Amino acid sequence: MTDAVLLLLVLVFYLVLSILLVPFVAHEKGRNPFFWAFIAVVCTPLMAILALAALPDLDDEGEEA
């Protein structure tokens, strides 16, 4: 395998895992996973994860520690 093909495979693997991670995190935070998967595909998975990290959990709203 050439270096270019190997690099392409690594990048595709990273993108697929990242795009699958975004809906999981969105679901855990009480957000719509389909919407956030779409955002991850349209923008970038990193931007979607950072946006999710900045948003509060909807599941924990109303609960004070």
C-alpha positions as CSV (number, residue, x, y, z in Angstrom):
1,M,0.0,0.0,0.0
2,T,1.2,3.4,-0.8
3,D,1.4,6.1,1.9
4,A,-1.4,8.1,0.3
5,V,-3.8,5.2,0.4
6,L,-2.9,4.4,4.0
7,L,-3.4,8.1,5.0
8,L,-6.8,8.1,3.2
9,L,-7.9,5.0,5.1
10,V,-6.8,6.5,8.4
11,L,-8.7,9.7,7.7
12,V,-11.9,7.8,6.6
13,F,-11.7,5.7,9.8
14,Y,-11.3,8.9,11.9
15,L,-14.2,10.6,10.2
16,V,-16.5,7.6,10.5
17,L,-15.7,7.1,14.2
18,S,-16.1,10.8,14.9
19,I,-19.4,11.1,13.1
20,L,-20.7,8.1,15.1
21,L,-19.5,9.6,18.4
22,V,-21.4,12.9,17.9
23,P,-25.0,11.3,18.0
24,F,-24.0,9.2,21.1
25,V,-22.8,12.3,23.0
26,A,-26.0,14.2,21.8
27,H,-28.2,11.5,23.1
28,E,-26.4,11.4,26.4
29,K,-26.9,15.1,26.8
30,G,-30.6,14.9,25.9
31,R,-30.3,16.4,22.5
32,N,-31.6,15.1,19.1
33,P,-28.9,12.6,17.8
34,F,-30.1,12.8,14.2
35,F,-29.8,16.6,14.1
36,W,-26.3,16.5,15.6
37,A,-25.2,13.7,13.2
38,F,-26.3,16.0,10.4
39,I,-24.4,18.9,11.9
40,A,-21.3,16.6,12.1
41,V,-21.6,15.7,8.5
42,V,-22.3,19.2,7.2
43,C,-19.7,21.0,9.4
44,T,-17.1,18.9,11.0
45,P,-17.4,16.3,13.8
46,L,-15.0,18.4,15.9
47,M,-17.2,21.5,15.7
48,A,-20.2,19.5,16.6
49,I,-18.5,18.0,19.6
50,L,-17.3,21.4,20.8
51,A,-20.8,22.8,20.4
52,L,-22.3,20.0,22.3
53,A,-19.7,20.4,25.1
54,A,-20.8,24.1,25.4
55,L,-24.5,23.3,25.7
56,P,-26.0,22.3,29.0
57,D,-27.5,18.8,29.6
58,L,-31.2,18.8,29.0
59,D,-31.6,15.6,31.0
60,D,-30.4,17.4,34.2
61,E,-32.4,20.6,33.9
62,G,-34.3,21.4,37.0
63,E,-32.0,19.2,39.1
64,E,-29.7,21.2,41.4
65,A,-26.8,19.5,43.1
